Amino acid sequence: MEKIALTGVPETMLQTVFARAQETQKQNHKIVDEKAVELVSRLNYDFSLAKKDKTMSSGVIARTLVLDRMVKLYLHRFPDAVVINIACGLDTRCYRMQGYSHWYNLDLPEVMVLREKLLPEEGVITQIASSAMDANWAQGVAADGKPVLIILEGLTMYLTEPDVKQIFAIIAAHFPDVTVFVETMTPFIVKAVKEKSIEGSHAKFTWGVRNGKVLAALLLGFVFAEEHSLVEGMEIIAPVYRVIGKIPAVRNLSNRIIVLEERQGHI
């Protein structure tokens, strides 16, 4: 059993892996993540708050459903792509996806110490211990002219606008042909919503953006392609969302996965 010494934003990764493990063990599960089940069984951690936090759990599963579908579609279009998962935590998507040429999992050094113990990765999966705001991490990625997909899941809502701009500036400077899937929260939800398990980790939502076009306007060199509300995932979890999800207020306030593209000539 691995005793956990993380706190703050890094600790939130434990709530998300628990949500995936818990969902996998349900009879009517909407996702299957056996790696998450294995990881939770090896963690010496009090998951009582995460167990009670149904809002957080539903959001994690909805996000997983939406992002898994999006990444699968991308890798179907670009089967030799390089994938970089920024702020990976204990994410296991690299084990559920096929078709990539190389997958890089990146997170803070203290997070990657734990990940390396629990998920020692090699071959076509590489671990990078670094802050996403330190440009040196990009030098450890060998893209070799291949399409690059970057996933930013569950991160931006804990940052500031300058932090987000810095991360995207690093991406633009090092990857001339890149697609970014970035999860964002609306400013209203940042201010109004508190999730018990997240607050218990002493983490706090700090930044949001209204939609993908507004985000693209903040970032030099990136263009808005499309966006997906997490309502799309909630419709699978709870069919009632097929009705209430059509209400603009519900759909617009949900977290979204924004697709941004950086192409040479746009900088």
C-alpha positions, 0 to 999 in steps of 0.5 A, spaced: 500 500 500 502 506 498 501 512 503 499 518 500 503 525 502 500 529 496 496 535 498 492 541 494 491 540 486 496 534 485 491 530 491 485 531 486 488 526 482 486 521 487 478 523 487 478 522 479 481 515 479 477 513 485 471 515 481 473 511 475 474 505 479 467 506 483 464 506 476 467 500 473 465 496 479 458 498 478 453 493 474 451 498 469 457 501 469 458 506 463 466 506 463 471 500 464 477 502 467 480 496 470 487 499 471 483 504 476 480 499 480 487 496 481 490 503 483 485 504 488 486 497 491 494 499 492 493 506 495 493 508 502 488 513 502 481 516 505 476 516 500 470 517 504 469 524 501 470 522 494 465 516 495 460 521 498 461 527 492 456 524 487 457 531 483 464 530 482 464 523 481 458 524 475 463 530 472 469 525 472 465 519 468 462 524 463 468 527 462 472 520 461 466 518 456 467 525 452 474 525 452 475 517 450 470 518 444 474 524 442 481 521 443 479 515 439 476 519 433 482 523 433 487 517 433 482 514 427 484 520 423 491 520 425 493 513 427 501 515 427 500 521 432 504 523 438 499 524 444 501 528 450 497 528 456 499 534 461 497 534 468 496 526 467 496 524 475 493 517 475 490 517 468 490 511 465 487 513 458 494 511 454 492 504 456 485 504 453 487 507 447 490 504 440 493 507 434 498 512 437 506 512 435 508 515 442 504 517 449 507 522 454 504 523 461 506 529 464 505 532 471 509 535 477 515 531 480 511 529 486 506 526 482 510 522 477 514 519 483 507 516 485 505 514 478 512 511 477 511 506 483 504 505 481 505 505 473 512 504 471 511 505 464 516 504 458 516 503 450 511 507 447 509 510 453 514 515 457 513 519 463 515 526 464 516 530 471 515 537 470 511 543 471 507 544 464 509 552 465 516 550 464 518 550 457 523 544 458 518 539 458 517 540 451 524 538 449 523 531 452 518 530 446 520 527 440 514 528 435 519 527 428 514 531 424 508 527 426 501 530 428 501 532 435 495 531 440 495 535 447 490 533 452 489 538 458 484 535 462 482 537 469 487 543 470 485 549 467 480 551 473 486 551 478 490 556 474 490 563 472 489 566 465 497 568 465 498 560 467 494 558 461 497 563 456 504 560 458 502 553 457 499 555 450 505 559 448 510 553 450 506 548 446 505 553 440 513 554 440 515 547 440 509 544 436 508 547 429 502 542 427 498 540 434 491 539 436 489 541 443 483 538 447 482 542 453 477 542 459 475 548 461 470 551 466 465 557 466 467 563 470 460 562 474 461 555 476 468 557 478 465 562 483 459 558 485 460 551 485 464 547 491 465 540 491 466 537 497 472 532 495 476 537 492 475 542 498 478 537 502 484 536 498 485 544 499 484 545 492 480 551 489 477 553 483 480 559 480 479 560 473 474 559 467 472 562 460 465 562 457 467 558 451 472 556 446 472 562 441 473 566 447 479 562 449 482 562 442 482 569 442 486 569 448 491 565 445 496 567 440 497 562 434 491 558 436 484 557 432 478 555 435 475 548 432 469 546 436 467 544 443 463 539 446 459 540 453 460 534 458 452 534 458 454 529 452 457 524 457 451 526 462 446 524 457 449 517 457 450 516 465 443 519 466 438 519 460 434 525 463 440 529 460 437 528 453 431 533 455 434 538 460 441 538 456 437 541 451 436 547 455 441 552 454 443 554 461 444 547 463 449 546 457 452 552 457 454 552 464 457 545 464 464 544 463 466 543 456 472 540 452 474 545 447 478 543 441 484 548 439 488 548 433 495 551 432 497 551 425 504 554 422 502 561 419 497 563 424 502 566 429 
